[in-house]
Amino acid sequence: MSPRMPAAGVPRTVKARPFDFAFDPNATALVMIDMQRDFIEPGGFGESLGNDVGHLAKVVGPAMDLLAWARMRGLLVVHTRECHRPDLSDCPPAKRLRGAPSTRIGDPGPMGRILIDGEPGADFVPGLAPLPGEVEIVKPGKGAFYNTTLTHVLTSRRITHLVFGGVTTEVCVQTTMREANDRGYDCLLVEEATGSYFPEFRDATLAMIRAQGGIVGWTAALADVVRA
């Protein structure tokens, strides 16, 4: 279903790549992807895969600034968490058994069972938790539209434009942006507010998103978003 047209508001323009991103704040949502302890803090799932979580820790400050901007401007704010039911009924074996991590999804870890809804590690890092009235989407996959209520949330509020931050850039962020693009949303990714365990993957994903005239969407610096 394509997003419905919103009531007109005061338009804003962000200096972005490959060209300026125009949006109506009344029809725009911030989607903050998976800023969870299991991915960002030592001892979580990300580190169990052998990753340097310090690369993601650098994103927390800019993500907080982006979130504060969205709240101040009255944008709809959506937070996602990737995690699974305690019985793992929504976690395909192909996902749980992929690779050779030291700790698999559902196994005990320093912050409770890895990537299990309700466990401390599946919660948001300090400073990035939803406020009352903001939307929280619990997703079992990489994309935030798969097997969730996100489409209903956005269409019921007549959202047409999405601003993104979160982790990781090449996996859950990019997957969700591509899903949104296929559904007709204009998408902007804020460069400092997203990160990867592999900085070169982040940079390549930013280039892919804005390639070919913005085939997936736009990217912009945080300062330019705030300035808008």
Secondary structure, 3 states (H helix, E strand, C coil): CCCCCCCCCCCEEECCECCCEEECHHHEEEEEECCEHHHHCCCCHHHHCCCCCHHHHCCHHHHHHHHHHHHHHCCEEEEEEECECCCCCCCCHHHHCCCCCCCCCCCEECCEECCECCCHHHCECCCCCCCCCCEEEEECCCCCCCCCCHHHHHHHCCCCEEEEEEECHHHHHHHHHHHHHHCCCEEEEEEEEEECCCHHHHHHHHHHHHHHHHCCCEEECHHHHHHC
